[in-house]
Amino acid sequence: LDQESYELARMEPLPAGSHPFRMLAPHLGQWLKDQQAPAGGLLHTTVERQLQEQVEAILARHLKYLAYQGIANGAALVADTRSGEVLAYVGSQNFFDFATDGQVDGVQAPRSSGSLLKPFLYALAIDEGLLLPPTQIKDVPSYYGAFSPSNASETYDGIVTAKAALVRSLNVPATRLLYRYGIQPFYLFLQSNRLATLIRPASEYGLPLILGGAEVSVWEMARFFRGLGNGGRIEPLRVLQEPEEKASPRENGAVISPMACYLTLNMLRELQRPGAEYYWEQYQNQWPLAWKTGTSYGQRDAWAVGVSPQWTIAVWVGNFSGDGNANLAGAKCAGPLLFDIFNYLPKDPGMAWFEQPAGESQTLMLCRESGYLAGENCPDAVPAEAPRFMKPLPRCPYHQAVYLDSTETYQVCSLCWESGTYHRVSRLLYPPDVVQYLRGRGQVISDLPPHRPDCPGQNGQLAVQILYPQENTRIWLPRDFGGALQKVILRAAHRERDRQIYWYLDQRYLGSTANRHELAVELQEGWHQLEIIDETGQRDQKRFWVGRKE
């Protein structure tokens, strides 16, 4: 250093403060340091700088608006669906926002799953032969011991297709489906695919497992949804660059069939998008996305996860403190964030949507009404694509043969018909509980004629049904604000309109109902026998137990 340079340097003013280096993906850096960074070593990640900065900016912009509604935090992850490489990792809206716990890593933090696991249950149920997208599922009040699920709307449709149930994220059909599929098999599916946040045995989760009873993370949900777009192979995400010869081997085993994944993705594509995205199909540059939202119990977490052939995106919005917020909902809070990120990402026109897996499908003839395998009584059958190796789908349980006399005044059977005076017809016969809710929604359900009164035997499907309580239900009587025990509402249904139902409790007559079959009664502790009888003598009975909460 010569004398002149020395003097000039002394004349320069000292910096007023420090200027930190630009930090990129600080949460990822911290996570890698805690997980696996070798002492003194360098790690080369798959994160793309420009994409990371843009996703950070999009998240910060959304959280600035949501903060006015009391929603402080969010996280986002973007991965390549084909390779599983993580390209953007944003753990919070601001790493240095200490007032809102900005250093918490929202990508790895376990949170309630809301409805995010439903697509995997439906995909597994397809392979199990329980349903296809057009198959109808009951949406009626359902009771499993002390647990009774309800839809977010607190209404029931009676019966819906599997596609509608998934698209609308209905809780009751999903719970009924998990009950049929089995809690333990579904739990083992999650566990065998290393859902790290699953820390309790299946018995402790129970049926609420499908409604948000389990905790998941943004990282895990991106991995699982990427599996749907990866032909059913749920493989680890990659965040570190590795030489090809050292890269981890692919896990080739598909845990869900490629065709079941394809059918599920097509259903998820139909979800209604938020805001201006509602009209996405009318845009010239329309890009489909299979996506699912989730909102946890108490409105503490809002989720949105989307997958296309190119991109997998997972976002979470909420409060790291765990505080609930009435404004917090997956479609309203997380959905717009998801689509802002998706719309920014570059698109390949040749990869707009998933191709149907070659050699993985079979064509089945389904009942047009019920979506089950068409039976001999189904008047109309339509073709549908299904996984080639799925278990057999049941035949339509609702279309049944009915024999009527020549005037169609009465049903007849082999015990009461007269040769040449009867004919066979096919009728769609839903159970009484389904009929009650279909009629409540304005759907016209034709009544069946009564059975011939002089028939020595009655044939046919039960027309009267107790809805609540179910067999062996345990009821705990609540108290009102004055401390008095409240009455229990007994519910029943009849397939035919304007039928009278007569109620008996422990062989004691309670009264009768017509049209709306509900009865409020005071119950004593212990076991009870409820019996209902209609005008034709058809009956149903249930045994249940009552206790008091002190």
PETAJO-V597267 format. One record per residue. PSI is psi in whole degrees, -180 to 180 (NA if undefined). OMEGA is omega in whole degrees, -180 to 180 (NA if undefined). NEAR is the number of other ideal C-beta (glycine too) atoms within 8 Angstrom. Layout:
psi=PSI omega=OMEGA near=NEAR
psi=PSI omega=OMEGA near=NEAR
//
This chain:
psi=120 omega=-179 near=4
psi=172 omega=-174 near=5
psi=-39 omega=-179 near=5
psi=-44 omega=179 near=6
psi=-37 omega=179 near=8
psi=-45 omega=-179 near=9
psi=-40 omega=178 near=8
psi=-39 omega=180 near=8
psi=-38 omega=180 near=8
psi=-28 omega=-179 near=6
psi=-19 omega=-180 near=5
psi=136 omega=177 near=6
psi=146 omega=178 near=3
psi=146 omega=177 near=4
psi=141 omega=-178 near=6
psi=-24 omega=-179 near=3
psi=176 omega=-180 near=4
psi=153 omega=178 near=4
psi=102 omega=-175 near=4
psi=151 omega=174 near=5
psi=152 omega=176 near=3
psi=124 omega=180 near=4
psi=132 omega=179 near=8
psi=127 omega=178 near=8
psi=57 omega=-178 near=12
psi=-34 omega=179 near=9
psi=-40 omega=178 near=15
psi=-43 omega=178 near=13
psi=-44 omega=179 near=9
psi=-42 omega=-179 near=10
psi=-43 omega=179 near=12
psi=-38 omega=178 near=13
psi=-43 omega=-180 near=7
psi=-29 omega=-174 near=5
psi=-53 omega=-164 near=6
psi=7 omega=-175 near=4
psi=125 omega=176 near=8
psi=149 omega=-178 near=5
psi=122 omega=177 near=4
psi=5 omega=-177 near=3
psi=168 omega=177 near=6
psi=142 omega=176 near=3
psi=133 omega=178 near=7
psi=115 omega=-175 near=5
psi=167 omega=178 near=11
psi=-2 omega=-178 near=10
psi=135 omega=177 near=14
psi=124 omega=-172 near=8
psi=-52 omega=-175 near=7
psi=-42 omega=180 near=6
psi=-41 omega=179 near=12
psi=-47 omega=-179 near=15
psi=-39 omega=-178 near=9
psi=-42 omega=179 near=10
psi=-39 omega=175 near=14
psi=-44 omega=-179 near=10
psi=-41 omega=179 near=8
psi=-45 omega=180 near=13
psi=-44 omega=-180 near=15
psi=-39 omega=180 near=10
psi=-43 omega=179 near=8
psi=-41 omega=-179 near=13
psi=-27 omega=176 near=14
psi=-39 omega=178 near=7
psi=-44 omega=-177 near=8
psi=-24 omega=180 near=12
psi=-31 omega=178 near=9
psi=-18 omega=179 near=5
psi=8 omega=178 near=8
psi=19 omega=180 near=9
psi=115 omega=-166 near=16
psi=-23 omega=-167 near=10
psi=160 omega=177 near=16
psi=164 omega=178 near=16
psi=155 omega=-178 near=15
psi=149 omega=176 near=17
psi=137 omega=176 near=15
psi=131 omega=179 near=13
psi=158 omega=174 near=14
psi=119 omega=-177 near=10
psi=-36 omega=-176 near=13
psi=-49 omega=-173 near=7
psi=-21 omega=-175 near=5
psi=9 omega=179 near=14
psi=134 omega=177 near=10
psi=123 omega=-175 near=15
psi=-19 omega=175 near=11
psi=135 omega=-176 near=15
psi=103 omega=-176 near=12
psi=108 omega=-174 near=15
psi=-23 omega=176 near=14
psi=173 omega=-178 near=18
psi=-20 omega=-180 near=11
psi=111 omega=-178 near=8
psi=-30 omega=-175 near=10
psi=14 omega=177 near=6
psi=84 omega=-175 near=10
psi=-26 omega=-178 near=7
psi=-29 omega=-180 near=3
psi=28 omega=175 near=12
psi=45 omega=-175 near=10
psi=-19 omega=-179 near=12
psi=-5 omega=172 near=10
psi=135 omega=-180 near=10
psi=99 omega=-178 near=12
psi=-15 omega=177 near=14
psi=-35 omega=-177 near=16
psi=-14 omega=-176 near=9
psi=131 omega=177 near=11
psi=132 omega=179 near=6
psi=161 omega=178 near=12
psi=136 omega=-172 near=12
psi=-16 omega=-173 near=15
psi=-129 omega=-177 near=14
psi=13 omega=-171 near=15
psi=-22 omega=-177 near=12
psi=-8 omega=-177 near=12
psi=-43 omega=-179 near=12
psi=-34 omega=-179 near=14
psi=-36 omega=175 near=12
psi=-44 omega=-180 near=14
psi=-40 omega=179 near=14
psi=-44 omega=178 near=15
psi=-38 omega=179 near=14
psi=-32 omega=176 near=13
psi=-49 omega=178 near=17
psi=-31 omega=-178 near=13
psi=-7 omega=179 near=9
psi=20 omega=-180 near=9
psi=-28 omega=-176 near=10
psi=167 omega=165 near=12
psi=169 omega=-177 near=13
psi=-37 omega=-180 near=12
psi=-5 omega=-175 near=10
psi=136 omega=-179 near=14
psi=140 omega=177 near=13
psi=141 omega=180 near=13
psi=137 omega=174 near=13
psi=80 omega=-177 near=14
psi=162 omega=176 near=13
psi=131 omega=-175 near=10
psi=142 omega=-174 near=10
psi=129 omega=178 near=10
psi=86 omega=-173 near=8
psi=-125 omega=-180 near=6
psi=-4 omega=-176 near=5
psi=128 omega=177 near=9
psi=105 omega=-178 near=8
psi=156 omega=176 near=11
psi=152 omega=176 near=7
psi=159 omega=-180 near=11
psi=-32 omega=-180 near=7
psi=-11 omega=-176 near=4
psi=30 omega=175 near=5
psi=170 omega=-180 near=5
psi=143 omega=179 near=9
psi=-12 omega=-176 near=10
psi=-60 omega=177 near=17
psi=140 omega=-178 near=12
psi=160 omega=174 near=13
psi=158 omega=177 near=11
psi=-38 omega=179 near=19
psi=-47 omega=-180 near=10
psi=-38 omega=-179 near=9
psi=-40 omega=-180 near=13
psi=-44 omega=-179 near=14
psi=-41 omega=-179 near=11
psi=-2 omega=178 near=7
psi=47 omega=-180 near=11
psi=132 omega=-176 near=12
psi=-39 omega=-175 near=12
psi=-51 omega=177 near=15
psi=-38 omega=179 near=13
psi=-41 omega=179 near=17
psi=-44 omega=178 near=14
psi=-37 omega=179 near=11
psi=-42 omega=177 near=16
psi=-38 omega=178 near=14
psi=-40 omega=179 near=10
psi=-43 omega=-178 near=8
psi=-39 omega=180 near=12
psi=127 omega=179 near=8
psi=-46 omega=-177 near=13
psi=-47 omega=177 near=7
psi=-39 omega=180 near=9
psi=-40 omega=177 near=14
psi=-43 omega=-180 near=12
psi=-34 omega=175 near=9
psi=-48 omega=180 near=11
psi=-43 omega=-177 near=12
psi=-43 omega=-178 near=9
psi=-22 omega=176 near=7
psi=21 omega=170 near=10
psi=48 omega=171 near=5
psi=99 omega=-168 near=11
psi=-24 omega=-176 near=6
psi=1 omega=179 near=10
psi=99 omega=-169 near=10
psi=-2 omega=-179 near=4
psi=160 omega=177 near=5
psi=161 omega=-176 near=5
psi=-37 omega=-177 near=10
psi=-27 omega=180 near=6
psi=-27 omega=177 near=6
psi=-47 omega=-180 near=12
psi=-160 omega=-179 near=10
psi=-30 omega=176 near=12
psi=-7 omega=176 near=9
psi=-36 omega=-176 near=14
psi=-9 omega=-176 near=13
psi=12 omega=180 near=13
psi=11 omega=-179 near=11
psi=-19 omega=179 near=10
psi=156 omega=176 near=13
psi=142 omega=179 near=10
psi=174 omega=178 near=13
psi=164 omega=176 near=13
psi=-42 omega=180 near=15
psi=-50 omega=-177 near=11
psi=-39 omega=-179 near=11
psi=-35 omega=174 near=14
psi=-40 omega=180 near=16
psi=-44 omega=-178 near=13
psi=-45 omega=-179 near=12
psi=-33 omega=173 near=15
psi=-33 omega=177 near=16
psi=-37 omega=176 near=15
psi=-39 omega=179 near=16
psi=-2 omega=-177 near=15
psi=29 omega=177 near=12
psi=24 omega=178 near=8
psi=7 omega=177 near=14
psi=108 omega=-179 near=12
psi=95 omega=-174 near=10
psi=164 omega=178 near=11
psi=147 omega=170 near=7
psi=152 omega=179 near=12
psi=127 omega=178 near=11
psi=-6 omega=179 near=11
psi=137 omega=175 near=9
psi=133 omega=180 near=5
psi=142 omega=173 near=8
psi=146 omega=-174 near=5
psi=-36 omega=-178 near=5
psi=-17 omega=180 near=4
psi=-1 omega=-177 near=5
psi=146 omega=180 near=7
psi=139 omega=179 near=6
psi=148 omega=179 near=4
psi=143 omega=176 near=6
psi=99 omega=-167 near=7
psi=-14 omega=-175 near=5
psi=122 omega=176 near=5
psi=125 omega=180 near=9
psi=-14 omega=171 near=10
psi=139 omega=-177 near=13
psi=146 omega=179 near=14
psi=-36 omega=-179 near=11
psi=-38 omega=176 near=15
psi=-38 omega=176 near=15
psi=-45 omega=-179 near=15
psi=-45 omega=179 near=12
psi=-39 omega=180 near=15
psi=-42 omega=178 near=15
psi=-39 omega=178 near=13
psi=-35 omega=176 near=10
psi=-46 omega=-178 near=14
psi=-24 omega=177 near=13
psi=-24 omega=-175 near=10
psi=-4 omega=179 near=8
psi=138 omega=179 near=9
psi=127 omega=-178 near=7
psi=156 omega=-177 near=9
psi=155 omega=172 near=10
psi=-139 omega=-179 near=6
psi=-20 omega=179 near=4
psi=-12 omega=178 near=10
psi=-32 omega=-176 near=8
psi=26 omega=-172 near=7
psi=-32 omega=-177 near=9
psi=-14 omega=179 near=5
psi=-8 omega=180 near=5
psi=151 omega=179 near=7
psi=-38 omega=-180 near=3
psi=56 omega=-177 near=5
psi=136 omega=179 near=8
psi=117 omega=-180 near=9
psi=155 omega=178 near=8
psi=129 omega=172 near=10
psi=121 omega=-174 near=14
psi=158 omega=-179 near=12
psi=140 omega=176 near=16
psi=168 omega=175 near=16
psi=141 omega=175 near=15
psi=125 omega=-175 near=13
psi=163 omega=177 near=12
psi=135 omega=-177 near=7
psi=4 omega=179 near=5
psi=55 omega=177 near=13
psi=-20 omega=-176 near=14
psi=137 omega=174 near=14
psi=126 omega=-176 near=18
psi=155 omega=165 near=18
psi=127 omega=179 near=16
psi=133 omega=-179 near=16
psi=152 omega=179 near=16
psi=135 omega=173 near=15
psi=174 omega=178 near=16
psi=-24 omega=-180 near=9
psi=-43 omega=-165 near=10
psi=144 omega=169 near=12
psi=126 omega=-176 near=15
psi=132 omega=175 near=16
psi=130 omega=179 near=15
psi=150 omega=176 near=17
psi=142 omega=177 near=14
psi=139 omega=179 near=16
psi=-151 omega=177 near=13
psi=126 omega=177 near=12
psi=-24 omega=179 near=12
psi=-16 omega=-178 near=6
psi=3 omega=-180 near=6
psi=137 omega=175 near=7
psi=164 omega=-179 near=8
psi=127 omega=-177 near=12
psi=-21 omega=-180 near=5
psi=-7 omega=-172 near=10
psi=119 omega=177 near=14
psi=144 omega=-176 near=10
psi=-49 omega=-177 near=14
psi=-35 omega=-174 near=10
psi=-35 omega=-174 near=9
psi=-46 omega=-177 near=14
psi=-32 omega=-178 near=14
psi=-51 omega=178 near=15
psi=-37 omega=178 near=12
psi=-45 omega=179 near=16
psi=-47 omega=-175 near=14
psi=-26 omega=173 near=13
psi=-41 omega=178 near=10
psi=-46 omega=-178 near=14
psi=-41 omega=-179 near=13
psi=-26 omega=178 near=6
psi=-32 omega=-172 near=8
psi=142 omega=177 near=11
psi=147 omega=-177 near=3
psi=142 omega=175 near=9
psi=114 omega=-178 near=7
psi=-26 omega=179 near=5
psi=-5 omega=-180 near=4
psi=41 omega=-177 near=9
psi=-39 omega=-178 near=10
psi=164 omega=-177 near=8
psi=141 omega=174 near=7
psi=145 omega=177 near=5
psi=130 omega=-178 near=9
psi=129 omega=-178 near=10
psi=136 omega=176 near=5
psi=14 omega=-176 near=5
psi=4 omega=-172 near=11
psi=163 omega=171 near=11
psi=159 omega=179 near=7
psi=125 omega=178 near=8
psi=150 omega=175 near=11
psi=115 omega=-176 near=9
psi=151 omega=171 near=17
psi=129 omega=-177 near=15
psi=-34 omega=-177 near=7
psi=-51 omega=-169 near=11
psi=-22 omega=-178 near=13
psi=4 omega=173 near=14
psi=172 omega=176 near=15
psi=130 omega=-176 near=12
psi=133 omega=177 near=10
psi=-179 omega=-177 near=10
psi=-20 omega=-179 near=3
psi=-3 omega=-179 near=9
psi=124 omega=-176 near=14
psi=-20 omega=-174 near=5
psi=127 omega=180 near=7
psi=144 omega=-180 near=9
psi=148 omega=179 near=7
psi=148 omega=177 near=8
psi=142 omega=177 near=12
psi=140 omega=-178 near=10
psi=159 omega=176 near=14
psi=140 omega=-175 near=13
psi=-36 omega=-174 near=10
psi=22 omega=177 near=5
psi=156 omega=175 near=14
psi=158 omega=-175 near=6
psi=133 omega=176 near=6
psi=137 omega=179 near=15
psi=154 omega=174 near=8
psi=157 omega=-177 near=8
psi=121 omega=-180 near=14
psi=-4 omega=-170 near=6
psi=-30 omega=176 near=12
psi=122 omega=-178 near=14
psi=153 omega=177 near=9
psi=132 omega=178 near=7
psi=136 omega=179 near=12
psi=126 omega=-178 near=11
psi=152 omega=175 near=13
psi=176 omega=-173 near=12
psi=-27 omega=180 near=7
psi=-4 omega=-176 near=5
psi=31 omega=176 near=6
psi=-33 omega=-176 near=6
psi=152 omega=164 near=11
psi=148 omega=178 near=14
psi=165 omega=178 near=12
psi=-176 omega=-177 near=12
psi=-17 omega=-180 near=5
psi=-14 omega=-175 near=8
psi=-6 omega=-180 near=10
psi=159 omega=177 near=11
psi=136 omega=-175 near=5
psi=128 omega=177 near=4
psi=1 omega=-177 near=4
psi=15 omega=180 near=7
psi=162 omega=176 near=11
psi=159 omega=-175 near=6
psi=133 omega=176 near=7
psi=159 omega=176 near=8
psi=130 omega=-180 near=11
psi=147 omega=175 near=9
psi=110 omega=-174 near=8
psi=98 omega=175 near=10
psi=156 omega=176 near=12
psi=158 omega=-177 near=10
psi=-38 omega=-179 near=14
psi=-37 omega=177 near=13
psi=-45 omega=-179 near=12
psi=-41 omega=-178 near=14
psi=-43 omega=-178 near=14
psi=-31 omega=175 near=14
psi=-44 omega=178 near=13
psi=-37 omega=179 near=10
psi=-23 omega=178 near=7
psi=10 omega=174 near=8
psi=6 omega=180 near=5
psi=136 omega=-179 near=7
psi=120 omega=177 near=4
psi=116 omega=-178 near=10
psi=139 omega=179 near=5
psi=148 omega=173 near=7
psi=143 omega=173 near=12
psi=151 omega=178 near=8
psi=161 omega=178 near=8
psi=149 omega=-179 near=13
psi=123 omega=-171 near=10
psi=-27 omega=-178 near=6
psi=13 omega=179 near=5
psi=133 omega=179 near=12
psi=-14 omega=178 near=5
psi=150 omega=179 near=6
psi=132 omega=-179 near=8
psi=149 omega=174 near=9
psi=-178 omega=-175 near=9
psi=144 omega=178 near=7
psi=129 omega=-177 near=7
psi=-14 omega=-177 near=13
psi=142 omega=-173 near=16
psi=134 omega=172 near=11
psi=125 omega=179 near=13
psi=-39 omega=-180 near=10
psi=131 omega=4 near=10
psi=160 omega=175 near=11
psi=172 omega=-179 near=9
psi=129 omega=177 near=6
psi=20 omega=174 near=7
psi=141 omega=176 near=12
psi=118 omega=-175 near=9
psi=127 omega=174 near=11
psi=119 omega=-176 near=9
psi=123 omega=177 near=12
psi=163 omega=176 near=7
psi=148 omega=177 near=9
psi=-176 omega=-177 near=7
psi=-23 omega=178 near=3
psi=-3 omega=179 near=5
psi=-3 omega=-179 near=5
psi=144 omega=178 near=6
psi=135 omega=-179 near=7
psi=159 omega=178 near=8
psi=161 omega=176 near=7
psi=136 omega=179 near=12
psi=113 omega=175 near=8
psi=138 omega=-176 near=13
psi=143 omega=176 near=10
psi=171 omega=179 near=16
psi=151 omega=176 near=13
psi=137 omega=-177 near=14
psi=-25 omega=-177 near=14
psi=144 omega=-176 near=8
psi=148 omega=173 near=7
psi=24 omega=176 near=5
psi=146 omega=178 near=11
psi=136 omega=175 near=8
psi=134 omega=-180 near=14
psi=132 omega=-172 near=10
psi=137 omega=177 near=15
psi=131 omega=176 near=12
psi=119 omega=-178 near=11
psi=43 omega=179 near=6
psi=15 omega=177 near=6
psi=128 omega=-177 near=6
psi=129 omega=-179 near=6
psi=-32 omega=-177 near=8
psi=-171 omega=-179 near=7
psi=158 omega=178 near=7
psi=158 omega=175 near=12
psi=145 omega=-179 near=9
psi=-79 omega=180 near=6
psi=106 omega=-172 near=5
psi=82 omega=177 near=13
psi=144 omega=-178 near=9
psi=125 omega=178 near=10
psi=125 omega=-176 near=7
psi=152 omega=171 near=9
psi=132 omega=-176 near=6
psi=144 omega=175 near=10
psi=163 omega=178 near=6
psi=151 omega=175 near=6
psi=-170 omega=-179 near=6
psi=144 omega=179 near=7
psi=155 omega=176 near=12
psi=118 omega=178 near=10
psi=132 omega=179 near=14
psi=139 omega=175 near=11
psi=146 omega=-179 near=15
psi=137 omega=176 near=10
psi=-177 omega=-174 near=14
psi=-23 omega=-179 near=5
psi=-1 omega=179 near=8
psi=-2 omega=176 near=7
psi=143 omega=-173 near=10
psi=163 omega=173 near=9
psi=150 omega=179 near=11
psi=151 omega=180 near=9
psi=146 omega=177 near=11
psi=135 omega=-177 near=9
psi=167 omega=-176 near=14
psi=144 omega=-179 near=10
psi=135 omega=174 near=14
psi=169 omega=-179 near=9
psi=142 omega=174 near=8
psi=120 omega=-180 near=7
psi=NA omega=NA near=2
//
